[in-house]
Amino acid sequence: MTRSRSMICKGCWQHMHVPIPIRGPLSIAARLFGVRISRMNPDLCNICETMFTKVKHRKQIIVPATVLFADLRGYTTLSQSAASGDVTDMLHGFADECAEAIWEREGVVNKFIGDAILAIFNFPIVRPDHVQQAVLAAQDIQRRWTERRERSAQAGGAVIGLGIGIHTGNASIGEIGTAYKDFTIIGPVVNIASRIQGEAMAGEILASREVYTQVAEMFPNSPPRACQLKGIEQPVPVHLLATP
């Protein structure tokens, strides 16, 4: 079931205790002052998205966060042989399915990078169970994409899978430089999540040990898999999480 959308920006309320209306009659006046619904999550406003320093009074903060990377498998090969319209439709579908699943779990879509997506959980919308929410979002993404693949196959369209990697830990979030005002996330948490995603095969969700320890009850039969990640000397244990 789709979550009902908030009438006020959840980020502004949690971080500044200011009820910024983003829906309903009061939002009309807010729009006159340039307040819009965020592209990162429809329960946030663009103040959270583009005015990080004004909201947090710092350019960077360190927060516990969970990072999810999802990436299409075989996209480069497909894009060289498929019609451009088919490739565009597939990317639109990928973006829509990922975004809806992430928003349902109160994460934000921080970046689309070609055929990949970077999502953050626990900022700006703070949740104590952000790790579990990221995992549930990953399961939902795989379920949605599987259903889309089946429909595409029945219609004679392209069929490719996607892999997901998840990691959690303290990360630096804020504005980078002076020209780019949207907030972003940097640090080892992001790098490791990206590397883990690169090890996931089509249809897989791989989680770091830090993630798995918080969701082990949901996946009691997931033995560790040692992955040699680029830039990291020692093998990194990850766990394959089942998709319902």
VEXTI-165259 format. One line per field, with one value per residue: residue number from 0; x, y, z of N, C-alpha, C in turn. Coordinates in steps of 0.2 Angstrom, whole numbers. Example, Ala and Ser with C-alpha at 12.3 -4.5 7.8 and 13.67 -1.06 7.14 Angstrom:
! VEXTI-165259
n: 0 1
neast: 66 64
nnorth: -28 -11
nup: 39 35
caeast: 62 68
canorth: -22 -5
caup: 39 36
ceast: 66 64
cnorth: -16 0
cup: 39 39
This chain:
! VEXTI-165259
n: 0 1 2 3 4 5 6 7 8 9 10 11 12 13 14 15 16 17 18 19 20 21 22 23 24 25 26 27 28 29 30 31 32 33 34 35 36 37 38 39 40 41 42 43 44 45 46 47 48 49 50 51 52 53 54 55 56 57 58 59 60 61 62 63 64 65 66 67 68 69 70 71 72 73 74 75 76 77 78 79 80 81 82 83 84 85 86 87 88 89 90 91 92 93 94 95 96 97 98 99 100 101 102 103 104 105 106 107 108 109 110 111 112 113 114 115 116 117 118 119 120 121 122 123 124 125 126 127 128 129 130 131 132 133 134 135 136 137 138 139 140 141 142 143 144 145 146 147 148 149 150 151 152 153 154 155 156 157 158 159 160 161 162 163 164 165 166 167 168 169 170 171 172 173 174 175 176 177 178 179 180 181 182 183 184 185 186 187 188 189 190 191 192 193 194 195 196 197 198 199 200 201 202 203 204 205 206 207 208 209 210 211 212 213 214 215 216 217 218 219 220 221 222 223 224 225 226 227 228 229 230 231 232 233 234 235 236 237 238 239 240 241 242 243
neast: 4 3 11 3 6 15 9 17 35 45 58 62 54 59 73 73 61 51 36 34 24 20 10 -8 -19 -11 1 1 4 17 23 24 35 45 46 46 42 53 65 72 64 47 41 49 55 62 70 77 84 92 97 106 117 110 100 107 117 130 142 145 141 142 134 125 121 113 117 112 115 110 111 109 111 121 118 126 129 117 112 120 114 100 86 85 74 69 79 78 65 67 76 69 59 67 72 59 54 64 64 51 51 61 56 45 50 55 68 80 82 97 106 106 116 119 115 113 109 109 105 100 97 91 93 88 76 75 76 76 77 84 92 85 75 81 85 72 68 77 73 60 63 69 59 49 56 58 45 43 52 47 35 40 47 37 31 40 51 67 77 84 94 96 108 111 118 122 127 131 135 144 144 149 139 133 136 146 160 157 149 140 125 116 114 126 133 147 162 169 158 150 158 161 148 146 156 152 139 144 148 137 126 114 98 102 104 116 123 133 143 140 127 120 121 111 99 99 89 79 85 90 97 108 124 140 149 165 171 183 186 188 202 203 212 210 199 181 168 151 133 121 105 89 75 58
nnorth: -6 11 24 37 54 67 82 93 97 84 85 98 99 90 94 108 111 118 120 118 120 109 103 105 119 129 127 134 148 146 142 153 159 152 139 122 105 92 84 73 67 65 69 79 96 109 116 108 101 110 120 117 121 132 126 117 125 122 117 104 88 75 60 45 34 24 17 14 6 3 -5 -8 -23 -28 -17 -8 -17 -19 -6 -4 -12 -11 -2 16 22 11 9 21 20 9 14 25 17 10 20 25 14 11 23 24 13 17 29 25 19 30 35 44 48 51 53 49 40 37 21 18 20 30 29 37 33 39 52 67 63 57 41 28 15 14 6 -7 -2 2 -11 -17 -8 -12 -25 -23 -16 -26 -35 -27 -24 -37 -40 -31 -35 -47 -43 -36 -46 -54 -46 -46 -38 -30 -39 -37 -39 -32 -27 -25 -16 -14 -4 2 15 29 44 58 71 84 100 102 110 126 129 118 115 106 94 81 64 58 47 32 24 26 22 9 3 5 -3 -16 -17 -18 -32 -39 -50 -51 -49 -50 -45 -38 -37 -28 -34 -25 -21 -33 -38 -31 -35 -48 -57 -57 -64 -78 -88 -84 -86 -79 -71 -70 -56 -48 -33 -18 -8 -11 -20 -33 -47 -43 -47 -51 -53 -62 -57 -63 -61 -58
nup: 0 -4 5 13 8 17 24 28 27 32 34 38 49 58 59 61 68 61 54 38 25 12 5 2 6 12 7 -5 -2 2 -9 -16 -11 -16 -11 -14 -18 -14 -25 -21 -11 -9 3 8 7 -5 3 12 2 -5 3 13 22 28 35 44 49 46 35 33 41 53 53 58 45 32 17 1 -14 -31 -46 -64 -72 -86 -94 -102 -113 -118 -121 -133 -142 -142 -147 -145 -139 -132 -123 -116 -110 -102 -92 -87 -81 -72 -63 -58 -51 -42 -35 -29 -21 -12 -7 0 11 18 14 4 -13 -18 -29 -46 -56 -71 -75 -62 -45 -30 -14 2 19 34 34 26 34 49 56 68 65 52 46 44 36 25 20 18 8 -2 -4 -9 -21 -29 -30 -37 -49 -54 -57 -67 -76 -80 -86 -97 -104 -108 -117 -127 -125 -118 -106 -92 -76 -59 -47 -30 -16 1 14 31 43 51 42 31 28 17 10 -5 -10 -19 -29 -31 -24 -19 -6 -2 1 8 10 18 20 9 -1 1 1 -13 -18 -14 -20 -33 -33 -32 -40 -54 -47 -34 -17 -8 8 20 34 45 42 42 55 61 55 56 61 52 42 44 39 32 26 28 14 7 0 -11 -11 -22 -18 -5 7 14 13 13 23 17 16 8 5 6 -6 -4
caeast: 0 7 11 0 11 15 7 23 41 47 65 62 51 64 79 72 55 47 31 34 18 21 3 -14 -20 -6 7 1 8 24 26 26 42 50 46 44 43 60 66 75 59 41 39 53 55 69 75 81 88 97 100 109 120 105 96 111 122 137 143 146 139 143 128 124 117 113 118 110 117 107 114 107 116 121 115 130 129 110 112 123 111 93 83 86 68 68 84 76 60 70 79 63 56 72 71 53 53 68 62 45 52 65 52 40 54 58 75 80 86 102 109 106 122 118 111 114 105 112 100 102 92 92 94 86 71 78 73 81 77 85 95 80 71 85 84 65 67 80 69 55 66 70 52 46 60 57 38 43 56 42 30 44 49 30 30 46 56 73 76 90 93 99 111 110 123 120 132 129 140 145 146 149 134 133 137 153 162 153 144 135 122 112 118 128 136 154 166 170 152 148 163 160 142 146 160 148 135 148 149 130 124 108 93 105 105 122 124 139 142 137 120 117 120 105 94 100 83 75 88 94 101 113 131 144 153 170 172 189 183 194 205 203 217 207 192 176 162 145 128 116 98 83 70 52
canorth: 0 17 28 44 60 72 89 97 94 81 87 105 98 86 98 115 112 123 117 121 116 107 101 108 126 133 127 139 153 144 141 160 161 147 132 116 98 90 79 68 63 70 72 85 102 110 120 103 99 115 125 113 126 136 122 114 130 120 114 96 85 67 56 38 33 18 19 9 7 -1 -4 -12 -28 -29 -11 -6 -21 -18 0 -4 -15 -10 5 21 23 5 10 26 18 5 19 28 12 8 26 25 8 12 29 23 9 21 34 21 18 37 36 49 47 57 53 45 40 33 16 17 25 31 31 38 32 42 59 71 60 53 35 24 8 16 0 -11 2 1 -18 -18 -5 -16 -31 -20 -14 -32 -37 -23 -25 -44 -40 -27 -39 -52 -40 -34 -52 -56 -41 -46 -32 -32 -42 -37 -38 -27 -29 -20 -17 -9 -3 7 18 36 47 65 74 92 104 101 116 132 129 113 117 100 90 74 60 55 44 25 20 26 18 1 1 5 -9 -22 -17 -21 -39 -42 -53 -49 -52 -51 -40 -40 -32 -28 -37 -20 -21 -40 -39 -28 -38 -56 -61 -57 -68 -82 -93 -81 -87 -74 -72 -65 -52 -44 -26 -14 -3 -14 -26 -39 -48 -40 -52 -49 -58 -62 -56 -65 -57 -61
caup: 0 -5 10 12 8 22 22 29 26 37 36 41 55 62 60 63 71 58 49 31 21 5 2 5 4 15 3 -10 0 3 -16 -18 -8 -19 -8 -18 -15 -16 -30 -17 -8 -10 9 9 2 -8 8 14 -3 -8 8 19 27 32 39 49 51 45 28 34 48 53 55 56 39 28 10 -4 -21 -35 -53 -69 -75 -93 -97 -107 -119 -120 -124 -139 -147 -142 -149 -140 -136 -127 -117 -112 -106 -97 -87 -83 -77 -66 -59 -55 -47 -36 -31 -26 -15 -7 -3 4 17 20 11 -1 -19 -18 -35 -52 -60 -77 -74 -55 -40 -23 -9 9 24 41 33 32 38 54 59 72 61 45 42 42 31 18 18 16 2 -7 -6 -13 -28 -32 -32 -42 -55 -56 -60 -73 -81 -83 -91 -103 -107 -111 -123 -131 -123 -115 -100 -88 -69 -56 -41 -24 -11 7 20 36 47 51 35 31 23 17 3 -7 -14 -18 -35 -30 -17 -16 -1 -4 6 6 15 17 20 2 -6 3 -2 -20 -20 -12 -25 -39 -32 -32 -47 -55 -43 -28 -12 -3 14 24 41 49 41 43 62 63 52 56 63 46 37 49 35 27 28 25 8 7 -6 -11 -14 -24 -13 2 7 17 11 16 23 15 17 3 8 2 -8 -3
ceast: 4 6 8 6 10 13 12 29 44 54 66 59 56 70 78 66 51 42 30 29 21 15 -2 -14 -14 0 7 5 15 27 28 32 47 50 43 45 50 60 69 70 53 38 44 52 62 73 79 86 94 100 102 112 116 101 101 116 129 137 143 144 141 137 128 120 118 113 116 112 113 109 111 113 116 118 119 130 122 110 115 119 103 92 84 80 67 73 81 70 62 73 74 60 60 71 65 52 58 66 56 46 56 61 47 43 57 65 74 85 91 105 107 112 122 113 111 110 109 107 103 96 95 94 91 80 75 74 78 82 79 89 90 76 74 84 77 65 71 76 63 57 66 64 49 50 59 50 39 47 51 37 34 46 42 29 35 51 62 72 83 89 96 102 111 115 121 125 129 135 140 147 145 144 134 134 145 155 157 147 139 132 118 117 120 131 142 157 166 163 149 152 162 153 142 150 156 143 138 149 143 129 117 103 96 105 111 122 130 137 138 129 117 116 113 98 94 94 79 78 93 98 105 120 135 148 158 171 179 187 189 196 205 207 213 200 187 170 155 140 123 109 93 78 63 48
cnorth: 6 22 35 49 65 79 94 93 91 83 93 104 95 90 105 116 117 119 120 117 115 104 104 115 130 133 132 145 152 144 148 162 156 140 127 110 95 85 73 63 68 72 77 91 104 114 114 101 104 120 122 117 130 132 119 119 127 117 107 94 78 64 49 37 26 20 13 11 1 0 -10 -17 -29 -23 -9 -10 -20 -12 1 -7 -14 -3 10 22 17 6 15 24 13 9 22 23 10 14 26 20 9 18 28 19 12 26 31 20 24 38 42 47 53 58 48 45 35 28 14 22 24 33 32 37 35 49 61 68 55 47 30 17 9 10 -5 -8 1 -6 -19 -14 -9 -22 -29 -19 -20 -35 -33 -24 -32 -44 -36 -31 -44 -49 -38 -41 -55 -52 -41 -41 -35 -34 -42 -37 -33 -30 -23 -21 -12 -10 2 9 26 39 54 67 81 94 103 107 122 132 124 113 111 96 83 70 57 51 36 22 20 22 11 -1 0 -2 -15 -22 -20 -29 -42 -44 -50 -53 -52 -45 -42 -35 -33 -32 -32 -20 -28 -41 -36 -31 -46 -60 -62 -62 -73 -87 -90 -81 -81 -76 -67 -62 -48 -38 -22 -9 -5 -20 -32 -40 -46 -45 -48 -54 -57 -62 -59 -60 -61 -62
cup: 0 2 9 13 14 20 24 28 32 39 40 48 60 64 63 67 68 53 42 27 14 1 5 3 7 11 -3 -8 0 -4 -19 -16 -11 -16 -13 -15 -18 -21 -27 -14 -7 -3 12 5 0 -3 10 9 -5 -3 14 24 31 37 45 52 50 38 28 41 47 56 54 50 36 21 6 -11 -25 -42 -57 -71 -82 -97 -103 -113 -122 -124 -131 -144 -148 -145 -143 -136 -130 -121 -113 -107 -101 -91 -83 -79 -71 -61 -55 -50 -41 -32 -27 -20 -10 -3 2 11 20 19 6 -7 -20 -25 -40 -55 -66 -76 -67 -51 -33 -19 -2 14 31 40 26 36 43 56 62 69 54 42 40 36 24 16 15 9 -4 -9 -11 -20 -32 -34 -37 -49 -58 -60 -67 -78 -84 -88 -97 -107 -111 -117 -128 -130 -120 -108 -97 -81 -66 -49 -36 -19 -5 12 25 40 47 44 36 26 23 10 2 -12 -14 -24 -34 -24 -15 -11 -4 2 4 12 14 17 13 -2 -5 0 -9 -22 -19 -18 -32 -39 -32 -39 -48 -51 -36 -24 -8 2 18 31 46 48 43 51 64 60 52 57 57 41 41 45 30 29 25 19 8 0 -6 -15 -16 -19 -6 2 9 14 15 17 21 16 11 7 3 0 -8 -10
